[in-house]
Amino acid sequence: MPTTRTSALGSARMLAVLLTGQAMASMDGSIVSVAAPAIREQLDAGGTAIQLIVSGYLLTTGVLLVTCARIGDVIGHRRAFLYGLAGFTAASLLCGLAPNAPVLVLARVAQATGAAMLVPQVFALIQASWDGAARRRAIGLYSMVLALGVALGQLAGGLVVGADLLGLGWRPAFLINLPVGVVLLVAGSRVLKDPDGGHARPRLDLPGVGLLTVAMAATATPLIFGPDAGWPLWARVSLGCGAVLLALFVRYEKRRGDQDRHPLLDLAVLRPRGVKPGLAACWIIMGCYTGFLLCLTVHLQSGLGFTPLEAGLAFVPYAVGFGSLSLTWNRFPEAVGNALPVAGPVAFAAGASLLVWRASGGWPGVGSVPLLLLAGAGHAAGYSPLIARVSSFVDARLASALSALNSTGPMLAGVISVAGLGSVYFAAPSSSTGLWRMTAAMAVLLALGAGCALRSIRSGSGVSEQFGQSSHVPVRCSQDKP
């Protein structure tokens, strides 16, 4: 295993490329949400077009994530990452140059396709390229980028669109990806390694791809567009069909896995004790974060009159709390580290509830800082140590399957949270009342997440020694400092 200063530097560069690519993809959705009013005005776009521009990115990404994670196994994760990055960068240029709304919608679909190819390779490469403490540090950084991308995207969107760079209005929100993407492509082609361990490349399960694509589209489409449409009949029928198709997909993949026929999603990843409840806890806390972010942002802007930039700046303490805990949790004693995934959701709920209580008579200003710090630190404590622990339960050959679940699960949880918690918020007679009701519902979900985390920690004891310590591949960075 590499131990020299050069190899440590190469490891850090590799991680920097992976996380910067992840950050671009994570931030892009919320940047566009901030830019949506300017896009609507300058392109004379209707409400349907704006919804497709904003939500179509999320829909396309969600539909393709599992398939693209498996494509990483087929062609190599390094190559898949670079292909996805190239597609994302080129599509960002098309978005920035789009002359009308239909072209922008198509360019956003292309951009989302690139993101779907890029995103699952990040966690898969981290899982397969680092061991032990180095992997925990890398996952801490990864989870920070993953969770804060949406909030930082709002801030960046407010800054970029508000600055009206060169009189281009909303277009720099997309064009800013071009120089970053080009630099990453050059750097990535030099520093990324594909630790495939010499394993034979699997074949792509095309029937599974078709079944999952239809199932995900049928499930995600009504969740994204149904709430604004008042949950019409088509949305309810589509959601029911999606649930049935997802069940059929799971059954089909289990049969292929039992027959060793290269399933699209290898469900063997769920067999180690602690994986299923651990993933469930991670999905719950990430979903709650998405719903909380949406409802509080709407309250700040619609209820309290904040500008998009002011609303983005209000979340900076949350980002600081999350980032600080994500970077330091791996230094805590083992007993504390085991307690964090259970205590984190409780702290998140407490910080959010106290903030909403203080904000009932108006934004508390400086008084919001410690509460947002607490909520952000609780979020990080509930996610970062747990996903690192879950990854230690899983053999490295299943890295892409775990990556697919870790990418798709939070996305679907976020969509469900926006539909569910958002409905609770918007159904209330006032913004402050809606925020209270939403926070109460979120606290119940976070308590469930804490229970799942506790079950994962208890049932997963000893599994990491069986899987995480014995799953080595030739290219490792376990001695490096990412």
N, C-alpha and C positions, 0 to 999 in steps of 0.2 A: 504494500500500500504506500502511496506517495507520502513522504514526510518532509521533503525539502522545502525551502523557502519558495522556490520556483513553483512547485506543485501546489503549495498553499495559495500562492498568488493566482495561479490558473483556476483553482477552485473558486476563489472569490470572484474572479471575472466571469466564470460560468454562471454563478448564482446571480450576479448583477444583470447579466443578459436575460436570464429566465424571468427574474422578478420585474424588470422593466417592461418586458413584453406582456406579462400578466397585468401590470398596472395600466398599460394602455388599453387593453381590452376591458378591464374592470371599470375604468373611468369613463369610457366612451358613451355608455348609455345615459349617465346622469349629466354629462356635459351637454348632450343633445337636448335633454329635458329642459335645461336652462335656456338653451338657444331656440327652443321651439317657437316662442312668440315672434322673434325676429325672422325666423324662417317663414312663418305663416304670412307675415306682412310683406316681405320682399319677394316671395315667390307666389303670392296670392293663392296659397294652398288652403284647401278646405279642411274641415275637422277630421274627416276620414283619412286624408293624406297625412296629416300631422300625427295621427294615432299610429299609422303604419310606419312612419319615419321613426317614431320614438319606440313603440312596442314591437315592431317587426324585428328589430335587432335582437331583443330578448327571446322572442318566439323562435326565430331561426337558430339562434345559438343553442337554446334548450333542446330543440328537436335533433340536432346533429352531434351533441357532445359525446354521447356514448359511442356512436359510430366512429367519430374521429379519434377517440381514445384508442379504439381497437386498430384503426389504421396506423397509429403509431407503432403498434406491435408488428404490423405487416411490413411497413416500409422503414421502420426505425424511428425512434422518438426525436432524434436530432433532425432528421430530414423532414419529419412531419411538422416540427416546430418552425423550421425555416420556411417551409412552404406556406404554412398558415400565416407567418409574419409577413411574407412577401405579398400574399393575397390581401391581408388586412391593410398593408401600407398602400398598395395600388388602389384599393377600393376607397381608402380615405381621400386620396387625390381626386377620384371621380366624384366623391361626395362634395368636396370643396369646390369643384368646378361645375356642379350640376346646374343646368340652365332652368330647370323647372322641377316641380314636385314629383312627377312620375319617374324621372331619371334619378332623383335623390332616393326614392323608395327602393328602386332596383339596386342602386349603389350601396344602400344600407344592408340589403340582403347579402350582397357580395361581401361586404365588410364583416357581417356576422358570421358568414361561412368561414372566412379566414380566422376569426376569433375562435370559433368552435374547433378548428384544427389546432390552433396554437395553445389554447388554455389547458386541456388535459395533459399535454406533454410536459408542462411545467412541474406538476406534482409527481408525475411518473418518473421524470428524470431525477428529481430530488430524492424520491423514495429509493431509486435504484443506484444512486451515485454517492450517497452519504450514509454513514453508520453512526450509531451511538449518539454522543453529545453533539457532534457536528451536524447530524441529521436534525436533532432537536432545535439547534440554533437556526438551521435553514428553514425548518417548518415554522418557527416563530416569526421569522421575517416574511415568509410566504403568507401566513395567515394574516399578518398585519396588512400586507398589500391587498389581499383578497377582500378583507372586510372593510378597509377604509377607502377602497377605490371609488365606491359610490359617493361617499361624503366628500372626498377630495375632488371628484369630478364636478360636483356642484360648485365648489369653490373656484376651481379652475375655469369652469364655464362662465361663472359670473365675472371673473377677471377678464377673460378673453373677449367675451361678447361685449362687456361694458366698455372695454378699451377701444373697440371699433378700429382695430389695427389697419392702417392704410385705407380706411374707409370701406373695408371688406365685410363689415357687419358680422354675421354668424359664421362665415366661411373659414376663418382661422381655427374655429373649434375642431374642424376636420383636418385642415392643412397642417396643423401643428404636429400631426402624427407622421408626416412625410419625412422630415429630417431625422426624427428619432428612429423611425423604422429603418431607414437606410443605414444609419450608424449601427443599429442592432444586427442587421443582416450581415454587414461586413465583420463585426466583432463575433457574432454567433458562428459564422462559418469557420472562424479560427479557433475559438475556445470551447465550443460545445463538443462533448464526447457522447457516444451512444453505448452505454454499458449493457449490451444485450447478452453478455455471458456466453456467446457462441451458440445460443439456442436457435433451433430452426424457426424460421418465420412462419406464423400460422396463416391459414387462408382466411379470407374475409367471408363471413357468414352472410351471404347476400339475402336469403330469405329472412333471416333475423333482422337485417338492416331495414328491409321493406316493412316488416311487421312493427318494429319499434318506431320507425319514422311516422307511420300512420297513427300509431297509438299515442306518441308524444304530441303530434299535431292536434289530434282529437282532444287530448287532455289540456294542453297549454292554451290553445286558442280561446276556448270559452272562459278560462280563468283570467286571461289578459283583457279580452274585449267584452266579456259578459257583464261585469259590474256596471260599466258605463251605459250599456244597452238595456239595463233593467232586467237582466237574466231572462231573455226571451226563450221560447221553446227550443230553438236550434241549439242554444248554449247548453241547456240541460240535457238534451239528447246526446250532443257531442261529448259532454263530460261522462255520461253513463257509458257510451261506446268506448271512450278512451280507457276507462277503468277496466272494462272487460278485455280489451285488447292488451293492456299491460299485464293482466293476469295470464292471458294466453302466451304472451312473450316470455314471462318468467317460467311457465311450464315448459315451453319449447326449449328455452336455453338450458334448463335443468336436464332435460333429456339429452341434449347434445353434449352437455358436459359429462354426464354419466357415461356416454358412449365415446368420450374423448374425440369429439368431432369439431374442434375449434369453435366453441360458441362465441357469439359476439360479445357477450358479457359473461365472464367466467364466474358463476355464482359460488365457486369454491372460496372466493374471497370472504364470504359471510360465515364460513364454518367455524373459524376460531371463536372461542367464547369471548365475549366482550365487544366484538366488532359491531354486531347489529344494534345493541343499545347505545354504543358509543357514537355510531354514525347518526342514530336518531337524535341524540342529544345535540350533536353538532348542527344538524339540520334545523332543529327547533330554535336554537339560539340565533342562528344566522337569519332564519325567517323572521323572528321577532324583531331583530335589528332592522330589517328592510321595512317592515310595517311601521315601526316606531319612527324611523327616519322620514318616511313619507308623511305620516300624520303630523309630526311636529313641524316639518318644513311647511306644510300647508297652513298650519295654525300660525306660524310666524309670519308668513306672507299675507294670507287672507284675513286672519283674525287680528294680527297685531300690526300689519302694515309694513313689515320688513321688505327690503329689496332682496332679489335673489342673492346678491353678494353678501348682504348683511346676514341673511339666513345661513349661507355657507360658512361665514366667519363664526357664527354662533356655535357651530359644531366643532370648532378647533379644540376646545378642552376635551371633548369626547375622543378625538383623534389622539391627543397627547396621552390620555389615560390608557387607551387601547395600545398605542405604540410602546409606551413605557413597560407595561406588563408583558407584552409579547416579546420584548427583548430581554427581559430579566427573569421570567418564570423558571427557566432551566437552571438558574443558579440557586434556587431554593432547595432546602433539604427534601429528601424523598417524601417524607410524611406530608409536608406542606404541598408539594407538587401533586400528590394524590388527592388532597382535599380541594385544590383549586377548581377542578371541573364541577364540583358540587356547590362550592361556595360562590362561584362566578355568576351563575344565573340568578341566585338570590341577591347578590350585590347589584347586578344589572337592574333587577326589578325594583330594589329599594331606591337606587339612584334615580331611576325614571319616575317612580311614584312621588318621591319628594320633590323632584323638579316640577312635575305637573301641579302638585299642591302649591308650590311657591309661585307658579306662573298663573294661577287662577285669577289673580288680580292684576296681571300685567307681568311682563318679562322681568325677572329679578336682577338682571344685569350681572354684576360681579358675583352675586349670590348663586348664579347658575353654574359657576365654574367648578366648585368642588363636587356638585351633584353630577355634572357631566363627566368629570374625571372618574368618579365612582362607577357610573354606568359603563363608561368605556373600559375601565380596568376589569369590571365584572364580565363584560362581553369577552375580553381577551382571555380571562381566566377560565371561562367556560368553554372556549373553543381551542385555543392554541395547544395547551398541554394535552387535551383529550385526543385531538386528531394526531398528535405526535405519538401518543400511547397506542392508539388504534393502528397506526402504521407499523409499529413494532410487533404487532400480532400477526402481520401478514407477510408471507414469503415474497421475496423480491420479484419472482416471476409473475406475480399477480399485481404488480404495481399499476399497470394501466387500468385494470378492473377497479382497484381502489380509487384511482384518480378519476375514473368516470363517475363513480358514485359520489365522490367528494366534490365534483364539479356540478353534476346534474342535481343532486339532492338539495344543496342550498339554493340553487336557482328555482327549482320547483317550490321549495319552502317559501322563498321570497314572493313568488307569484301568488301562492295560496294565502300568504300573510297579507299581501296588498289587497287581495279580494276580500278576505275575511275581516281583518282588523280595519281595513279601509272602509268596509261597509258599516262596521260598528261606529266608526268616527263620523262618516258622512250622514248616517241616519239620525244623528242626534240633532236636537233643536238649535244648538249653538256650538261654535268651535270649541269652547272651553269644556262644555259638557261632553262632547264627543271625545276630546282628548282624555278626560277622566275615564270614560267607559272603555276606550281602547286600551288604556294603561292597565285597567283592572283585568281585562281579558288577557293581555300580554303577560301579566304576573302569573295567572293560572298556567299558561303555557310554559313559562320559565320554570315554575315549580315542577311541572312534568319533565322538563329537560333535566333538571337537577336529579330527579329520581332515576332517569335513564343513565345519566353519568355515573351515579352511585352503583347501579347494577353493572355497568361496564367495568368499573374499577374492581369490584368484588369478583365478578365472574372471570375477568381477564387475568387475574393473578397467576403468574407462572407461564402464561402463554408467550410473553415476549421472549422468555429464555428459549422456548421451543422454536419460535419463528424468527424473531428479529435478530437474534445473535448468530443464527446459523445460515442465514440467507445471504450468501456473498456472491458477488459477481466480479469479474476481473477488474473492471475500472471502478475504484472506490476512492472516496475522499474522507474516510473516517478519521484520519488524523489531521485533516486540514481544518482551518478556521474560516468558515464562509463569511 
